[in-house]
Amino acid sequence: MDGNKTRAVAPLHDLENPAEFIARHIGPSQDEIDAMLAQLGHASLEDLAQAIVPESIRLAAPLALPPPVSEAQALQDIAALAQANRVLRSLIGMGYYGTIMPAVIARNVFENPAWYTAYTPYQAEISQGRLEAVLNFQTMIGDLTAMPIANASLLDEGTAAAEAMMLARRAARSQSNRFLVSRDCHPQTISVVRTRAEPLGIEVVVGDEANAVGDYFGVLLQYPASTGEVYDHAATVRNVHRTGALVAVASDLLALTVLEPPGRWGADIVIGSAQRFGVPMGFGGPHAGFLACRAEFKRSVPGRLVGVSVDAQGDPALRLALQTREQHIRREKATSNICTAQVLLAVIAAMYAIYHGADGLRRIAMRVHRLAVILAAGLRTAGLRVNESFFDTLRIDGVDAARVHAAARARGYNLRDLGPRTIGISLDETSSRDDVQALWSVLGVEADLDALERSQPDALPPELRRGPDYLLHPVFHRHRSETAMLRYLRELADRDLALDRTMIPLGSCTMKLNAASEMIPVSWPQFAALHPYAPADQSAGYRALIESLEGMLAECTGYDRVSVQPNSGAQGEFAGLLAIRAFHRDRGQAQRTVCLIPESAHGTNPASASLAGMQVVVVACDAQGNIDVADLAAKAQLHAERLAALMVTYPSTNGVFEESIREICDIVHRCGGQVYTDGANLNALIGLAKPAEFGSDVSHLNLHKTFCIPHGGGGPGVGPVAVKSHLAPYLPGHLGEAKSVGMISAANYGSASILPISWMYLTMMGGTGITRATQVALLNANYLTRKLAPHYPVLYSGRNGYVAHECILDLRPIKEQCGISAEDVAKRLMDYGFHAPTLSFPVPGTLMIEPTESESQGELDRFVDAMVRIRAEIRAVETGAADREDNPLRNAPHTAAMVSADSWEHAYSRELAAFPTPALRRRKYWPPVARVDNVYGDRNLVCACPPTADWVDSPVPSA
Ligand SMILES: Cc1ncc(COP(=O)(O)O)c(C=O)c1O
């Protein structure tokens, strides 16, 4: 043997394969990419991207992000960041408490893609599981607050308080513009309320609720108070009502299991956070905020509402109710800009209540209370001053606070800092006898726990004690064994179509892969168990992660600074517009309040502009769906003195790269305005162009689109706001900071605990991977468009006839000709096992399709096949071969009950109804309800669990 023969040795770097994740995230294989490129007539992804993206904005250099790393390496790296956080037991309170997520919920909801990869339930028929879960949430909130209407979640307690203020302003008889916020409210709530009030000209007075009677349109109370006292507010409420003002109450769900609910003592609106029902503190979020109110405000409620209706068979079915309140219809006149909310967290909170039931919740509440009673009694024996009435929170006066905090930290506890002589302690579900003993020793107290336990009465005011008069619906009794709970969760998940079963081609929503390794760190206690207001030295890991993420996002977009505080895209819009407003004001140009918005814009744009105190002026779009530059120039000129901003989505909401974007930015700048780019469509841009480089001043990004945070069935999301340096001083402030723009969300870093998802994505993809992802997103969209164009008219296209990362199919000519609508196609797709594309946005009567880079060619072809078959079904109607009304499209979706009923009176076969392609025989999703009647549900509004007898026995008659 020739020992010198050279072996072909693979370089170790290749074997280590650090770029491994890129091919896991990107759906099509290299062969599929080549095949699709060939069909489009391009030699490479770069070549295709050049043909699509206007030359004037194309990046000259690749993204300066670190190279990709493997999943295992990224997990190791993020574990090191997690280790840099120090998790103490935080007894700080302020609306954030230790809690235990039942393991069955952790495993089957929190960590289950069937729940977390679902989309907002706009398509009700394939969303019955999560709609039921949210209906349970609404029922739970309604019961605990004793209010008839509760919404499907808000972003956090602070923003819920701000929404309550605005609701009070709309609904109160009083014409005042002043809102009294009790000084007993959590400080971050006060801060968020101030931020939201100022641009609307609302004067916030923070004061004593004893002075609540005065020139106010509303009052916000906190019950129990932020520092623990439980006051009887009934007389205050009566007096406030006499002045024509309304009362909103920030409350605590666990306290409400044992305390008289605000609805019984006259509150008009009740808000709060459902965090302590099983959702980790997560350094501030995400958690479900809630808002409940009197029935007469139902058309004014912010956020989504799940309601009961009927389907085409007359059977009960759930769907989103009263949608005409929302911004996609009412635009700048909307009651709120909230779009993405906190559905996944609302589901977890509702399941926590179902798991424990009323008696279990009371037991937890009373355990927490009794431990607090014993703790307080021990402190009093040592001469310390403690509040008389409380649920779980003690305010302890007359201590050397610095010494106590230091001693507490040495024992592993964070206490609330209430000044040099005062501390606060909030016990929670995780508290134990040992904690009481440890806290006594921190405070130099020696006491006999057992003796105090026997001798001490409760500290709940007797007149405010509540009986077990809530959660009486059977759903809160039936699922108490783990087996029953497991099966209930599975049953609900099985009713829904999420990304774990099929592509979800929702335009503007970017339903891409949410990889398991991105999700894993979210559950780690080093990220999950931190209190948002724990001392800063305990969150070094978080802050390093956030800094690194903000840096990577800045590199991707070209901006100079990023704040991750906004906890949704709409919040990011609001934050960006406030930055623009503050910038103009600082330059003595407070009159700049006009915001130009193209008619195709997403509804949150005009809604956010009006919340930021701006007047919306609509700019026309041309026949190609681009901004009509002449109209823009004319309007910018007309309002030049008062022009604050243009809000533009890029690529446009119509899914095209507008060639004139630089010119558009120049026009706005010449007239003294700032350019806001809605970053919801960044999935078409990252690595190819940067908004800040083509002239934009500020953007929000949807981390729950481009950067892989799952949609959770309607939230959580993160909407970082990214700015050029001149706007950096106006980014959202942190608690206690004196800045011209205050807090946007209740926590300094918003929904911090899901930021690891985007960090993992960027770290594993690196600059090359993320650029390739964008290129494949363009490829997939254009491949689909090319395949579908012979069958359906494609509404808009840009350069060289290409779309960006999504395309709009125009169903209006078809509807005109044969009556089959975009909605019929959307519903028929369910029979084929697909989630419908975006329906009627941004153009009524159309379907907007966004496949993302994560779908393989095989999955795209499966979708094309379904759409082509559906076109043939339409053609049968067009030619008269099928009846105009009795056809598989108009009757879609078809349930198992419909096709297996004894009688079948349709003009087409059962087989065509249920198995329109042979493959469906092996892989069939059965929509659990037939087409839902939206109008019936809005006319007969029911937004809580209906009595089971109605549900099971008596089909509701059609309207
Ligand atoms: C174009 C566009 N802008 C803004 C938003 C608002 O984002 P969020 O739902 O996170 O508030 C969306 C959400 O779908 C969107 O599609």
The ligand as an ORCA input file, in Angstrom:
! r2SCAN-3c Opt
* xyz 0 1
  C     -49.141     45.377      7.862
  C     -49.401     45.225      9.332
  N     -49.127     46.251     10.152
  C     -49.343     46.172     11.490
  C     -49.855     45.027     12.063
  C     -50.135     45.022     13.548
  O     -49.372     44.127     14.272
  P     -49.920     43.506     15.614
  O     -51.023     42.590     15.262
  O     -48.766     42.805     16.206
  O     -50.398     44.617     16.494
  C     -50.150     43.931     11.242
  C     -50.705     42.705     11.850
  O     -51.175     41.786     11.306
  C     -49.914     44.023      9.846
  O     -50.190     43.003      9.012
*
